[in-house]
């Protein structure tokens, strides 16, 4: 929660201070994570807490796939990292709502695939993860977006 929802986590930490002030009860940072999850859930137009947990796990898993593939540690403070995490979060919500982008431009997919072959190989791992865990095939359009984000977030680190 701290990594993927930093604003909500900061607010949750402040709520721990308020709870301590009002009740004298000292709570751990873990509790701030649970409170932050409620904040995130409240922003999702009635999205179930279980879906927020699934989205968060998917974000974490995909980030691990990318880091493992490239053998790097992503810079969690970079704008490209934030954009990538945001992309994965919205992708996961669309996936769970069964509203994935449909293929519309195979030419762009082919161009991106050829231009960023390492990002493509990484996306194949993400595609396999999605298939194994959600039984859904990634469309070429979704793969294109992933390749662009992955290339952007990883090329800045490798340079």
C-alpha positions as CSV (number, residue, x, y, z in Angstrom):
1,X,0.0,0.0,0.0
2,X,2.8,2.4,0.9
3,X,4.5,1.9,-2.5
4,X,1.5,1.9,-4.8
5,X,-0.8,4.3,-3.0
6,X,1.5,6.8,-1.3
7,X,-1.0,9.6,-0.8
8,X,-3.6,7.3,0.8
9,X,-0.9,5.8,3.0
10,X,0.2,9.2,4.2
11,X,-3.4,10.0,5.1
12,X,-3.6,6.7,6.9
13,X,-0.5,7.5,8.9
14,X,-2.1,10.8,10.0
15,X,-5.3,8.9,11.0
16,X,-3.1,6.7,13.2
17,X,-1.9,9.9,14.9
18,X,-5.5,11.1,15.4
19,X,-6.5,7.7,16.8
20,X,-3.6,7.8,19.2
21,X,-4.5,11.4,20.3
22,X,-8.2,10.6,20.8
23,X,-7.9,7.1,22.4
24,X,-4.3,6.7,23.5
25,X,-4.1,3.6,21.4
26,X,-0.8,3.2,19.5
27,X,-1.2,1.3,16.3
28,X,1.5,-0.2,14.0
29,X,2.3,1.0,10.5
30,X,0.6,-2.2,9.3
31,X,-2.7,-0.8,10.5
32,X,-2.0,2.3,8.3
33,X,-1.9,-0.1,5.3
34,X,-5.3,-1.4,6.1
35,X,-6.7,2.1,6.6
36,X,-5.1,3.2,3.3
37,X,-6.8,0.2,1.6
38,X,-10.2,1.6,2.8
39,X,-9.3,5.0,1.4
40,X,-8.4,3.5,-2.0
41,X,-11.5,1.4,-1.9
42,X,-13.7,4.4,-1.2
43,X,-12.3,6.1,-4.4
44,X,-13.2,3.2,-6.6
45,X,-17.0,3.8,-7.0
46,X,-18.1,0.9,-4.9
47,X,-15.3,-1.5,-5.9
48,X,-15.1,-4.4,-3.5
49,X,-12.1,-4.5,-1.1
50,X,-11.3,-7.9,-2.5
51,X,-10.9,-6.4,-5.9
52,X,-8.6,-3.7,-4.5
53,X,-6.4,-6.4,-3.0
54,X,-6.4,-8.3,-6.3
55,X,-5.4,-5.2,-8.2
56,X,-2.6,-4.4,-5.8
57,X,-1.3,-7.9,-6.0
58,X,-1.3,-7.8,-9.8
59,X,0.6,-4.5,-9.8
60,X,3.2,-6.0,-7.5
61,X,3.5,-9.2,-9.4
62,X,3.9,-7.5,-12.8
63,X,6.5,-5.2,-11.3
64,X,8.4,-8.2,-10.1
65,X,8.2,-9.8,-13.5
66,X,9.7,-6.7,-15.1
67,X,12.5,-6.4,-12.5
68,X,13.3,-10.1,-12.8
69,X,13.3,-10.0,-16.6
70,X,15.6,-7.0,-16.7
71,X,17.6,-7.9,-13.6
72,X,17.1,-4.4,-12.2
73,X,15.5,-2.6,-9.3
74,X,12.9,0.0,-10.7
75,X,13.2,3.5,-9.4
76,X,10.0,3.9,-7.3
77,X,10.5,7.7,-7.2
78,X,10.6,8.2,-11.0
79,X,7.7,9.6,-13.0
80,X,8.0,6.7,-15.4
81,X,7.5,4.2,-12.5
82,X,4.5,6.1,-11.3
83,X,3.0,6.1,-14.9
84,X,3.7,2.4,-15.2
85,X,2.0,1.6,-11.9
86,X,-1.0,3.7,-12.9
87,X,-1.2,1.9,-16.2
88,X,-1.1,-1.5,-14.5
89,X,-3.8,-0.5,-11.9
90,X,-6.2,0.7,-14.7
91,X,-5.3,-2.4,-16.8
92,X,-6.1,-4.7,-13.8
93,X,-9.4,-2.9,-13.2
94,X,-10.3,-3.3,-16.9
95,X,-9.2,-6.9,-16.8
96,X,-11.4,-7.8,-13.8
97,X,-14.3,-5.9,-15.4
98,X,-13.7,-7.8,-18.7
99,X,-13.3,-4.5,-20.5
100,X,-9.8,-4.9,-22.1
101,X,-8.9,-2.8,-25.1
102,X,-9.6,-4.6,-28.4
103,X,-7.1,-5.0,-31.2
104,X,-7.3,-2.0,-33.6
105,X,-3.8,-1.4,-34.9
106,X,-1.7,-4.5,-35.6
107,X,0.8,-2.3,-37.5
108,X,1.6,-0.3,-34.4
109,X,1.9,-3.6,-32.4
110,X,4.4,-5.0,-35.0
111,X,6.4,-1.8,-35.1
112,X,6.7,-1.6,-31.3
113,X,7.5,-5.3,-31.0
114,X,10.3,-5.0,-33.6
115,X,11.7,-1.7,-32.1
116,X,11.7,-3.0,-28.5
117,X,12.4,-6.7,-28.6
118,X,13.5,-7.0,-25.0
119,X,10.3,-5.3,-23.8
120,X,8.4,-7.7,-26.0
121,X,10.0,-10.7,-24.4
122,X,9.2,-9.2,-21.0
123,X,5.5,-8.7,-22.1
124,X,5.3,-12.3,-23.1
125,X,6.1,-13.2,-19.4
126,X,3.4,-10.8,-18.3
127,X,1.0,-12.3,-20.8
128,X,1.7,-15.8,-19.5
129,X,1.1,-14.5,-15.9
130,X,-2.2,-13.1,-16.9
131,X,-3.2,-16.3,-18.7
132,X,-2.2,-18.5,-15.8
133,X,-3.8,-16.4,-13.1
134,X,-6.9,-14.9,-14.8
135,X,-7.4,-17.2,-17.8
136,X,-7.5,-14.2,-20.1
137,X,-5.4,-13.6,-23.3
138,X,-3.8,-10.2,-23.6
139,X,-4.8,-8.4,-26.8
140,X,-2.1,-7.0,-29.1
141,X,-3.3,-3.5,-28.1
142,X,-2.8,-4.2,-24.4
143,X,0.6,-5.7,-25.2
144,X,1.6,-2.6,-27.1
145,X,0.8,-0.4,-24.2
146,X,2.8,-2.7,-21.9
147,X,5.8,-2.7,-24.2
148,X,5.8,1.1,-24.4
149,X,5.6,1.5,-20.6
150,X,8.1,-1.3,-19.9
151,X,10.6,0.1,-22.3
152,X,10.2,3.6,-20.9
153,X,10.6,2.6,-17.2
154,X,13.5,0.2,-17.9
155,X,15.5,2.1,-20.5
156,X,16.1,5.1,-18.2
157,X,17.6,2.7,-15.5
158,X,19.8,0.7,-17.9
159,X,21.3,3.8,-19.5
